Amino acid sequence: MSALPDEMATARLRLRRWRESDAEELRRVLDDNDAHLRPWIPFMKDEPRSLEATRERIATFVQSFDCGEHHRYAIRERTSGVLLGETMLLDRGGPGTREIGYWLDRAHCGLGFASEATAELPELAFACLGVERVILRCDERNTASLSVARRLHALPIGFEDLIENGQPVRLVVLERRRPLAVGPAR
Ligand SMILES: CC(C)(COP(=O)(O)OP(=O)(O)OC[C@H]1O[C@@H](n2cnc3c(N)ncnc32)[C@H](O)[C@@H]1OP(=O)(O)O)[C@@H](O)C(=O)NCCC(=O)NCCS
């Protein structure tokens, strides 16, 4: 096993662990996307933060990544470097499990960027973190997110019923398990 990389590239994207110097850009993208993200993203209940609080939050991402706990990456357009969103492997769901999360700037949805950014995360979690499974938890009304989860070949395994802002919310839990090691034929 090895640590997760600080930076990764795909055909169109660059994923890089958050740095405190990203705070102003993150602030701008979150402010531009408040209405788009708020219904689906739990951390939006604490937004909008000040720039200083955003910097402090990124400092917690840096610390957590260094401890091998939550691994959160800024998603940027590969050539221009424009900030498009975020993807993450969170230490949630119990031992041997990581939870994949993601969000995109609304102007960059419908182009396959979330699927491209997350495509390698399950294999990385199996190889680098040694986990047995990755899970995703999507509001059952969030069809775009459920499609990303399905493109990751994650299968529904159950539901979680929550109350959020006094309203019932049903999350679909999807799972992709580490493939069984195939031994030599006997
Ligand atoms: C969830 C979210 C990231 C999904 O974004 P998305 O753009 O639909 O997902 P992708 O980037 O993978 O793009 C897939 C779409 O692009 C299309 N597409 C275009 N070019 C593509 C390409 N080269 N590769 C793959 N898909 C492509 C696909 O057909 C698909 O569109 P469709 O759903 O109309 O069929 C986005 O809706 C979002 O940020 N929502 C708010 C936050 C959120 O809900 N996060 C998840 C919480 S569980």
The ligand as an SDF file (V2000), in Angstrom:
LIG
                    3D

 48 50  0  0  0  0  0  0  0  0999 V2000
  -23.8320   15.3560   -9.0940 C   0  0  0  0  0  0  0  0  0  0  0  0
  -23.1410   16.1460  -10.1760 C   0  0  0  0  0  0  0  0  0  0  0  0
  -21.6580   16.3330   -9.8640 C   0  0  0  0  0  0  0  0  0  0  0  0
  -23.2980   15.3650  -11.5030 C   0  0  0  0  0  0  0  0  0  0  0  0
  -22.8610   16.1800  -12.5560 O   0  0  0  0  0  0  0  0  0  0  0  0
  -23.0520   15.6810  -14.0720 P   0  0  0  0  0  0  0  0  0  0  0  0
  -22.4830   16.7340  -14.9300 O   0  0  0  0  0  0  0  0  0  0  0  0
  -24.4530   15.2350  -14.2860 O   0  0  0  0  0  0  0  0  0  0  0  0
  -22.1630   14.3670  -14.1000 O   0  0  0  0  0  0  0  0  0  0  0  0
  -20.9590   14.1080  -15.0670 P   0  0  0  0  0  0  0  0  0  0  0  0
  -19.9980   15.2440  -14.9740 O   0  0  0  0  0  0  0  0  0  0  0  0
  -20.4630   12.7640  -14.8540 O   0  0  0  0  0  0  0  0  0  0  0  0
  -21.6610   14.2380  -16.4990 O   0  0  0  0  0  0  0  0  0  0  0  0
  -22.5760   13.2570  -16.9080 C   0  0  0  0  0  0  0  0  0  0  0  0
  -23.4340   13.8820  -17.9790 C   0  0  0  0  0  0  0  0  0  0  0  0
  -22.6100   14.4210  -18.9950 O   0  0  0  0  0  0  0  0  0  0  0  0
  -22.8990   13.7700  -20.2390 C   0  0  0  0  0  0  0  0  0  0  0  0
  -21.6120   13.6880  -20.9440 N   0  0  0  0  0  0  0  0  0  0  0  0
  -21.2330   14.5320  -21.9140 C   0  0  0  0  0  0  0  0  0  0  0  0
  -19.9830   14.2420  -22.3040 N   0  0  0  0  0  0  0  0  0  0  0  0
  -19.5700   13.1970  -21.5690 C   0  0  0  0  0  0  0  0  0  0  0  0
  -18.3660   12.4520  -21.5070 C   0  0  0  0  0  0  0  0  0  0  0  0
  -17.3160   12.7450  -22.2970 N   0  0  0  0  0  0  0  0  0  0  0  0
  -18.2700   11.4430  -20.6060 N   0  0  0  0  0  0  0  0  0  0  0  0
  -19.3060   11.1340  -19.7990 C   0  0  0  0  0  0  0  0  0  0  0  0
  -20.4710   11.8280  -19.8130 N   0  0  0  0  0  0  0  0  0  0  0  0
  -20.6120   12.8440  -20.6970 C   0  0  0  0  0  0  0  0  0  0  0  0
  -23.5410   12.4590  -19.8530 C   0  0  0  0  0  0  0  0  0  0  0  0
  -24.3770   11.9750  -20.8690 O   0  0  0  0  0  0  0  0  0  0  0  0
  -24.3320   12.8780  -18.6370 C   0  0  0  0  0  0  0  0  0  0  0  0
  -25.4770   13.5980  -19.0080 O   0  0  0  0  0  0  0  0  0  0  0  0
  -26.9390   13.0000  -18.7160 P   0  0  0  0  0  0  0  0  0  0  0  0
  -27.0050   12.7850  -17.2260 O   0  0  0  0  0  0  0  0  0  0  0  0
  -27.8370   14.0750  -19.2220 O   0  0  0  0  0  0  0  0  0  0  0  0
  -26.9640   11.7240  -19.4740 O   0  0  0  0  0  0  0  0  0  0  0  0
  -23.7850   17.5530  -10.3560 C   0  0  0  0  0  0  0  0  0  0  0  0
  -25.1320   17.3940  -10.7200 O   0  0  0  0  0  0  0  0  0  0  0  0
  -23.7320   18.3890   -9.0810 C   0  0  0  0  0  0  0  0  0  0  0  0
  -22.7220   19.0400   -8.7950 O   0  0  0  0  0  0  0  0  0  0  0  0
  -24.8430   18.3670   -8.3090 N   0  0  0  0  0  0  0  0  0  0  0  0
  -24.8990   19.1000   -7.0470 C   0  0  0  0  0  0  0  0  0  0  0  0
  -24.0170   18.4530   -6.0010 C   0  0  0  0  0  0  0  0  0  0  0  0
  -24.3720   16.9940   -5.7780 C   0  0  0  0  0  0  0  0  0  0  0  0
  -25.5160   16.6020   -5.9060 O   0  0  0  0  0  0  0  0  0  0  0  0
  -23.3660   16.1880   -5.4200 N   0  0  0  0  0  0  0  0  0  0  0  0
  -23.5760   14.7690   -5.1390 C   0  0  0  0  0  0  0  0  0  0  0  0
  -24.1240   14.5590   -3.7750 C   0  0  0  0  0  0  0  0  0  0  0  0
  -24.4690   12.8340   -3.4750 S   0  0  0  0  0  0  0  0  0  0  0  0
  1  2  1  0
  2  3  1  0
  2  4  1  0
  2 36  1  0
  4  5  1  0
  5  6  1  0
  6  7  2  0
  6  8  1  0
  6  9  1  0
  9 10  1  0
 10 11  2  0
 10 12  1  0
 10 13  1  0
 13 14  1  0
 14 15  1  0
 15 16  1  0
 15 30  1  0
 16 17  1  0
 17 18  1  0
 17 28  1  0
 18 19  1  0
 18 27  1  0
 19 20  2  0
 20 21  1  0
 21 22  1  0
 21 27  2  0
 22 23  1  0
 22 24  2  0
 24 25  1  0
 25 26  2  0
 26 27  1  0
 28 29  1  0
 28 30  1  0
 30 31  1  0
 31 32  1  0
 32 33  2  0
 32 34  1  0
 32 35  1  0
 36 37  1  0
 36 38  1  0
 38 39  2  0
 38 40  1  0
 40 41  1  0
 41 42  1  0
 42 43  1  0
 43 44  2  0
 43 45  1  0
 45 46  1  0
 46 47  1  0
 47 48  1  0
M  END
$$$$
